[in-house]
């Protein structure tokens, strides 16, 4: 009898511990720069993400590790720099970084790690790389990592074939994955869109788990969940409901100021990164692209709101970690650059909001500490009580101390980002240093020049700072491998 009671006690304690562990909802937007209302943008309307920021900690200086979808997502999900994953371009092979670097064949992603440690793991839409719009139109998994999930749901949506008039805004770019195309979808047909479908699927998962459906063993409502939801907007094509497109009139769009000769002092690869000449957009088309981008962001924000509402309605919010971010930033005309790839601030900086149960004292606060997307893996491990089981080779650091006290300093002093054409960048709280192999360098002082207009790399007065950054970059490159 004592043996039976002992078994019951052990089982009860184990079950109680599992039940107490928080759920995790990771939401990843696509091609989203930090243009949210909670980041100070007074034009782009994002009330639901603003609400999330009020319930958590907003990171002012969060940076991606590669300003392109595939490498950045592999880095985020693996907790490793691109130099380690060997993903330095978009990879459509199933297995993601496991394929690009066979040495990582047994290295679990965030989802795989949580699966191994008592979580049920779900994916909805794009988390690892997936071609947009082609992957969504085909409903395929792209370069997903199947080992990460107990169940994965792809989304099939019309994208460039969406109802509405397709307007090409970039005459020199015809490819739908990289041009600027705008489609205003009739409001009554919004449910056909990829992000709406993704939110619907995610909400259905949450609702079915809350009901404890016994006929769906993959839902496993007795276990905490990890739910990764990918929203493809504002990645082109810029598709949004007509009401949102109309709410951002082209004539009211305010393009960023670009000084004459802005790129004359940067290395050739930096000036070549997705500049205006490659798109051929006139002033009105640029305004149209900016307006459509904001409309797409607002549409994506509405889907985030549906997820948050579901958590509240199902009484899951108090035991669910919610993390929102993007795979990288985006240029919207700054330096006459559009889209991604560049090492300028707008392309490398990402929005990052972390809202976790128990950190009431820091809700609504902002952290100016340097953060990287590779920090999310150890952060999630920390928040779920699994730090002691983390892979030893993770290259990020937990952000939990900043959830406890957003204003405290951090040991990590710089973010490291790489891109095409041997581009590398270090971003500290004050400076950005870029190097393009033998093609040249850039140095910007964000205290004096937050828009990165003046390259100080050739200024004798900054020679000592430049030498220090060169040394730091060499060291960081080695550590990232």
Buried (B, 14 or more C-beta within 10 A) or exposed (E): EEEEEEEEEEEEEEEEEEEEBBBBBBBBBBBBBBBBBBBEBEEBBBBBBBBBBBBBBBBBBBBBBBBBBBBBBBBBBBBBBBBBBBBBEBBBEBBBBBBBBEEBEEBBBBBBBBBEBBBBBBBBBBBBBBBBBBBBBBEBBBBBBBBBBBBBBBBEBBBBEBBBEBBBBBEEBEEBBBBBBBBBBEEEBBEBBBBBBBBBBBBEBBEBBBEEEEEBEEBBBEBBBBBBBBBBBBBBBBBBBBBBBEBBEBEEBEBBEBEEEBBEBBBEBBBBBBBBEBBEBEEEBBBBBBBBBBBBBBBBBBBBBBBBBBBEEBEBBEBBBBBBBBBBBBBBBBBBBBBBBBBBBBBBBBBBBBBBBEBEEBBEBBBBBBBBBBBBBBBBBBBBEBEEEBBEEBBBBBBBBBBEBBEEEBEBEBBBBBBBBEBBBBBBBEBBBBBBEEBBBBBBBBEEBEBBBBBBBEEEEBEEBBEEBBEBBEEBBEEBE
